[in-house]
Amino acid sequence: MTRTMLTGSYRILNQTHLERKAGRRTDPRYVFYISLLRNSSYEGYLAEVGSRLVDVPGFKNSPVSGRAEILYCRRNGWIEDAA
C-alpha cells in the first residue's frame, strides 16, 4: 500500500458542509475542520494538525488523526487538489 503524498494547495468544494463540521464542538474532530478551513495547503494543514490524534466516542477503537481526516475529505469530494 502506497502512502498518498499530500503536497501543494487544495481547493474547498463544499464550504458549507465543512463549516458545519467545524462548528460541531461535541465532535472532537472539529479541530481538523477548523484547520482545513484556515489553511489552503496540505503542508499548512499537516503542520498544524496532521499528527494530532483525537478519540471519537462510539466511532472507532483507535484514535483518528488529522492526516486520516483530510484524506477522508478528499475521498468524499469536499476538497480537491488545486490546479
C-alpha positions as CSV (number, residue, x, y, z in Angstrom):
1,M,0.0,0.0,0.0
2,T,1.4,3.4,-1.0
3,R,1.1,6.4,1.1
4,T,-0.7,9.3,-0.5
5,M,1.5,12.4,-0.9
6,L,-0.2,15.4,0.4
7,T,1.6,18.4,-1.0
8,G,0.6,21.7,-2.6
9,S,-2.6,23.6,-2.4
10,Y,-6.1,22.3,-2.1
11,R,-9.5,23.9,-3.0
12,I,-12.6,23.6,-0.9
13,L,-15.6,22.3,-2.8
14,N,-18.2,22.1,0.0
15,Q,-17.6,25.1,2.2
16,T,-20.9,24.9,4.0
17,H,-20.5,21.3,4.9
18,L,-17.0,21.9,6.3
19,E,-18.1,24.9,8.2
20,R,-20.9,22.8,9.8
21,K,-18.4,20.1,10.8
22,A,-16.1,22.8,12.2
23,G,-18.9,24.1,14.4
24,R,-19.8,20.8,16.0
25,R,-17.9,21.3,19.2
26,T,-19.2,18.0,20.6
27,D,-17.2,16.1,17.9
28,P,-13.5,16.2,18.7
29,R,-12.7,16.2,15.0
30,Y,-13.9,19.8,14.7
31,V,-10.3,20.9,15.2
32,F,-9.4,19.3,11.9
33,Y,-12.1,21.1,10.1
34,I,-11.2,24.5,11.6
35,S,-7.6,23.9,10.4
36,L,-8.8,22.7,7.0
37,L,-10.8,26.0,6.5
38,R,-8.0,28.1,7.8
39,N,-5.3,26.7,5.5
40,S,-5.1,26.4,1.8
41,S,-2.2,24.0,1.5
42,Y,-1.6,20.4,2.7
43,E,1.7,21.4,4.3
44,G,0.0,24.1,6.4
45,Y,-2.8,21.8,7.5
46,L,-0.4,18.9,8.3
47,A,1.9,21.2,10.2
48,E,-1.0,22.3,12.3
49,V,-2.9,19.1,13.0
50,G,-1.5,16.3,10.8
51,S,-0.2,14.2,13.6
52,R,-2.8,15.2,16.2
53,L,-5.0,12.3,17.4
54,V,-8.5,12.5,18.8
55,D,-10.7,9.9,20.2
56,V,-14.3,9.8,18.9
57,P,-16.5,8.0,21.4
58,G,-18.5,5.2,19.7
59,F,-16.8,5.7,16.4
60,K,-13.7,3.5,16.3
61,N,-11.5,1.6,18.6
62,S,-8.5,3.7,17.7
63,P,-8.0,7.5,17.5
64,V,-8.5,9.5,14.3
65,S,-5.5,11.5,13.0
66,G,-5.6,14.8,11.2
67,R,-3.9,13.1,8.2
68,A,-6.6,10.5,8.0
69,E,-9.4,13.2,8.3
70,I,-8.0,15.2,5.3
71,L,-7.8,12.1,3.2
72,Y,-11.4,11.4,4.2
73,C,-12.4,14.8,2.9
74,R,-10.6,14.2,-0.4
75,R,-12.4,10.8,-0.9
76,N,-15.7,12.4,-0.2
77,G,-15.2,15.3,-2.7
78,W,-15.3,18.1,-0.1
79,I,-11.8,19.2,-1.2
80,E,-9.6,18.6,-4.2
81,D,-6.0,19.4,-5.2
82,A,-5.7,22.9,-6.6
83,A,-4.5,23.1,-10.2
